[in-house]
Amino acid sequence: NYSNIQLRDSRVDVGTKYEYFDYDNVLVMPEVALNTRSEGLISYYLNAQFESFDRHYSPTKGISVRGSYALYTTNFVTNHGHTPFSVVSIDFLSAISLSSRVALLPGRYGRVLIGDNFAFPTLNIVGGTVGGRYLPQQIPFVGIHHFEKFDNAVVGATFDFRVRLWKKNYVSLKTQYARQDNNFFDLLDGRD
């Protein structure tokens, strides 16, 4: 990190990092074709976060906004001799208390790959109930219990209706909707 600034409810990180991804054997279905070559990636990144939730795990009021931008190269300047590619993501979640036991948690999210020749570890991966559990770029999606590769642009909405039964026991009704397309500007015509 070049800079890691924390102010009360906010955090900003700016930096450069190197990651090496070694893919000798990848376990996938035979009909799935993945371009998984072992490679090192150098990224320049900016992450920003603001969170004002009253509680981290079961909030009843407040908001969370996260955004990030990263530029990926293989040699500090280019991506295998081509123009570097970028990744932009944003997440918004709010908590609205309807009573001492009931809360609504609506949210929006999106992640877009910009450019060409994307590396496998940066592709849009969607599935599971917790973001980033299996892969750093994993976008949670209730109903997809494994994870799937999505197109270059993904946007979605989430809605959680949460009822507190006892002090630390909750029941949630969750629903999500997402759209995907290889071009961000065609997302309104994209696939659900």
Secondary structure, DSSP 8 states (H G I E B T S, - for coil): --EEEEETTEEEEEEEEEEEE--S-----TT-------EEEEEEEEEEEEE--SSSSS-SSEEEEEEEEEEEESSSS-BTTB--EEEEEEEEEEEEESSSSEEEEEEEEEEEEESSS--GGGS-EE-BSSTTSSSTTEE-BTT--S-EE--SEEEEEEEEEEEEEETTEEEEEEEEEEEEESSGGGGGGSB-
